[in-house]
């Protein structure tokens, strides 16, 4: 008996936090549904899914550039969205798809349009707290036409609820999950490394873009006393967004800043890495000095580090405060405050007992709030309520072994 088809729309074809979460969504649904993942272009994450046997499609939505968009670019995006809606409509009809799963706000316009044309229900997964007024107004209006809105934190929901309080009935909180680290991974072999004096590695993982705060980390390290700074290694795992001039310019500024601060010999630039696990094995601390107001909750990097017992330093923006408690399971610093970050780095460097205490509490947080079993059950149940799997009418109960997942709840 054939499986029910689901169209999953993703807004970028390289790995980021939203794509890590999407990987968990796919794992939750692949047994009982036939999944087709739609990308705006070809990229490493799209090719990875193809290699794993998923059907993928590409539509001309265009590449994503961070920051404010000029009117000309917004108009072009509207036209491309209309074209994508028509093409998606044909694909939905051909596959007799029972659901459209929208992974990120950029795909929502053409996903809702295709839903209207085909009378196919939509689930919308929002990973970030939107900050630009134009984005909030557009997405909150479009969200009225979806069945449910899945959010990873209350912060991600608040932006929509302030614009459209009536969306409260549609919003469901399902916190991201993180799987246990594989045990047989060897630490990465670095081609270049600071001098042998380096005893302590500070890692920062993800796309190199200004909102991630790499420059804040450089300023913080530069403010440390020389005898401490000389024992540090900075491990930058990631690269600029594909074909993103703004990110490329930011990388150039970072390298110039590192040279001015005499830190270039202490930094290892790995570039984009499809598998970051070997690099986690080298880190004593993970820093997440983000300045973005669009952080929807604890990042996937912070969750992965916590699960692996790596102490985390995170800026207190977005939804971080919902799960990361300062001096309990992480150290939290004000966004953009290099001086505070420098003091926190010094604490981490000097106090091994603090690092161990934070690591133990972080793992407990992951086990209690970010369980893969609970995430899988919640996603499967939400999908099944709108798109019944052919072979099992009660999949959530089978997966979780419990009547109701503990981290799926309507927001207050």
N, C-alpha and C positions, 0 to 999 in steps of 0.2 A: 504494500500500500504506500502510495507516495506521500511525502511530507508536505505540510502546509508551507507555502513560500512566504518569506519576509524580505522586504527591501530595506537595507540599512544604509543610510546616507551619512558619509563622513566628510568633514570639511578640509582635511589635509591628508596627504599621502605619505608623510614621514612621521616617525614616532614622536609623540609628545605625551603629556599626561592624559589627554582625552583618548588617545589611541591605546594607551595602556589599559584604561578603563574599558574601552571597546573590546580589547582582547578578552577581558573577563566576561563581558556580555556574550561574546561569541561562544566562549566555552560553556556558558550557562544554557545556551539555546541549541547548539549544534546537534545534539542527540535527537531532538524531537522536531526540528524545523529545517527547512531548506533555505539557506541564507545566501543572499546576494549582496555584496558590499559595493557601494557606489562611491567613487572618488572623483575629485575635480581634475586630476591629472595622474600620470604614472609616477611612482616614487617607491622608496625602499619598503615602506609599510605595506603598500599595495602589492608589491612583488612578494613580500614575505607571506601574505595571505594566499596569494596564488600558489606558492610553493607548498603551502599546507593544505591545498585542495579546495579552497573556497572559490566560488565564482566571483569575479570582480568586474565592474563596468566603470568606464570613465565618461564624464560629461563635461562640457566646456564652461565650467563655472569660473575658471581662472584662478590664479595663484593668490594666496592671502598675504597681504602686507599689513603689519601692525600700525597702530596710530590712527589719527584722523584721516578721513578720506575726502578728497575734493569732490565737488559736485559732478564733474565729468566722470570720475571713477564710479560714483554712486549710480549714475545713469547707465553706464556700461554694465554694471553689476545687475541692475534691474532687467536689462535686455537679456543678459546671459541666463538669468534665473528663469525667465519666461521660456527660453529655448530648452533649458534643462527640464522644466516642468513637462513640456510636450514630449520630449524623448523618454522621460521617466514614465509618463503615462503609457506609452507604447510597451515599455518593458514590463510594467505592472500587469497590463492586460495579457501579454504573451505568457507570463508566468502564473497568472491567476493569483497574484500575491494577496495575502489576507491582512497585511499590516505594513506600514511604513514606520521605520524606527530612525529618528533623526538624532544623530550624535553631534550636537553643537549648533549654535544659533545661525551660522552662516548658511546652512542647508535648509533652514526652516521655511524661507519664502517659497522655494520651488517644491519643497515637500508638501506644504499645505495646498499649493496650487494643484499639484498632481492628485492629492487626496480629494479635492473638490471635483476634479474631472472624472475620477474613477470611483468615488464614494468608498475609498479605503481609509480605515481609521489610522491615526497617527499617534505614536508615543514620542515625546520630545525629552531628550536627556541633556540637561544644562549643567556644565561643569564649572562655570565661572560666574562671578557676580558682575553683571554688566554695569558699566559706570557712565558711558556716554549717553546723554539724554535721548539722542536720536535713535540709538540702538535699543534703549529700554522701551521707548514708545512703539517702535516697530515690532519688536519681539513680543511685547505684552499684548499687542493687538492680534498678532498671528496666533499666539498661544491660546486664544479663545476658541480656536477651531481644532485643537488637539484633544485627545481623550484624556491623557495624563501627562504631567510634567514631572520627570524624575530629577531630583536635585541631590547633590552630594553634601550640602550643608544648608543651614538656615540662611547664611549670608548670600548664597546663590539664589534663594527664594525671595529674600527681602526686596531686591531691586524690582522684581516683577510685581510683588504685592503692593508696593508703594504706588505704582502706576495703575494697577488694576486689582484692587482688593478682592474682586469676585473670583480671581484665579485660585484662591485658597482651596476651594473644593477639588481642584485638579492636581494639586501639588503633593507629591509623595517624597519623603526623605529616604534615600537609600545610600548609605555611606559607602565610599569606595572600599575595595578590599585589597589585600596584598597576600600573595602566596608565599609559603616558606622558601627560603633561598636554597638552591641546589647545593648539595654537600661536596660534590667532587670537582668544584671549580678552582683552578689555580689562579693566584694573583697575576695580574697583567704584567708582562715584561715590557718596561718602558724603554723606548729607543734613546731618549735623552732624560736626564735626571739631574737635579741639583747636586751639589757636592755631598760627600758622605757624611758631612756634619748634620744633615737633615735627619731629624729623629721623629718628626711629628707631621702627619699629612692632613691637610685641610682640603676636602673635596667639595666641588660644586658641580652639579650634574644637570644637563639639559641644554636647551637651545640658548645660544649666546645672543641675547637681545637685551636692550637697555633696561627693561622692566625687571629683569632677573637680578640686577644689582651687583654684577661682577666688579664694577668700579668701586662700589662701597666696600667690598671685601679687600680690594687692593689698598684703598686708603686706610682701612683699619689695620692691615698688616704693616703698612709703612709707619704707622704710629706706635708700633711696639718697640720696646727697647732692643738695641742691636743684638744683645746676647740671646734674646728669645727669638727674634726674627731670623737669625742665622741658623736656627734649628728647625725651621719650618719648610715644608714643601707644599705648594699650591697645585692641586690637580684639577684642571679644567676639562671636564669630560663633556663634549658636545661641540657644536659648531653653529654658525649662523644659519638662518632659514634659507632654503633653496631659492636662488634667484631673488634675494632680498637685499637691495643696495643699502637699506638702512642698517641692517644687521652687519653687513660687511664693513660699513663705515664705523660702526661701534667696535668691532674687533680691532680695526686699525687704531682707534682712539685708545682702546685698552692696552695695546702693545706699546703705544707711545707713552701712556701713563706709567706702565710698568718700567719702561726704560728711564723715565724721569725720576722715578722713585727707587731706582736701582734694585728692582725686584725681578727683572727679566730672567736672571739665573736661577730663581727659585720657583718658576712656573713651568709646569708640563702641560702643553696643549695637545690633547689627544685627537681633536677633531670629532666629527660625528661617529658614534659607535653604536651599531645595531644591538650589541650585547654589552651592557654596562656592568654585569655581574663581576667580571674579573677586576674591575677598577674599584668596586666597593671593597674588595678584599685588601686594598692598600690604604684605606682611609681610617684615620683615627677619629675624625669629626666630619660631619657633613654640614656645610653652611648654606642657608637659603635666605640671602639678604634681599629678598624681593622688595621692590618699591611699588608694585602694581596694586591698584585698588580693585582689580578684577579677580583676585584670587578667591575661588569659591569655597575653598576648604583646605585642609592639609593636603599638600601636593603629593602626587604619587611618589616622588623622590623621597619626601620626608617619611612617608609610610614604609617604603622599602628599606630605608636606612634604619628606622626604628625596629622593624622586624628582624633586621640583621644585627641588632645590638650595637649600632653605631650612634653615638650621641649626636643630637641635632641642635643646631642654632638656627632659629627662624625669626623672621621679622613678624611683628604682630599686626598683620594686615589681612584683609579678607576674612575667611572663616577659620583662620588658624587658632584663634582663641577658644573655639568651641571644643577642641579636643586636645590641644597642646597647652599644657599648664607650665608656666615658668617655674623653674627649679623643682618640678615634679617629674615630668617625663621629657622635658626639653628645656632649653634656655631661650627666652623670647626677648628680642630687642626692638626698640622703636624703628619703624621703617626709615631708611635713609640716614640713620645716625651712626656714622663711622666710628665715633669716639666710644659710644656704648658697645658697639660690636668689638672694638679692640679690647675693651675691658673684659668682655665675655670670652673672647679667645684666650686671653691670659688666664682666666679662671680654668678653662678647659685644659689648657696646656699644663698648668701646675698641679691640678687636683685630680689624680687618677681615681680617687674614691668617688668624687662627684661624677666622673664619666661612667663608672660602674653602676652607681645608683640610678642615674638617668637611663642607662641602657636596660636595666631590669624593669623599671617602671614603664619604659616605652614598649617593651615586648608584651607586658600585661595589657597595655592599652590596645595594642593590635589584636590580641586574642579576644578581648572583651567587645570591641566596637567595630573591628574591620575584618570579620571572619569571611573567608571565601564561601563557606557553605551558606551563611546567611545571605550574602550578596546574591549568590546564584539562585537561591530559593525566591528571593524578593523579585528579581528580574523575571525569572521564569513565570512566577505567578502573575505579574502585571501583564506580560505578553499573552499568557494563556487566557486571561479573562477577556481579551479582545480578539484573540486569534487562536482558537482551540487546536492543540496538537492532535494529529490523527490518532496516535496510538495510546494516549494517556490523558485522561481528563483531570487527574489530580497530581500533576507533576511536582508542584511545590512541596506537597506533603511527602512525596516519595524522596525527594532530594534532601530535604532538611530534617525529616523525621520529627517535625514539631508542627503544631497547628498554626502558629503565626511567628514569622521572623521577628527577632527583637530589635533589629535596626531598620525596619521599615515602619514608618509611622507618618500620619498626617501632621503637618507642621502646626504649631499652636497659632 
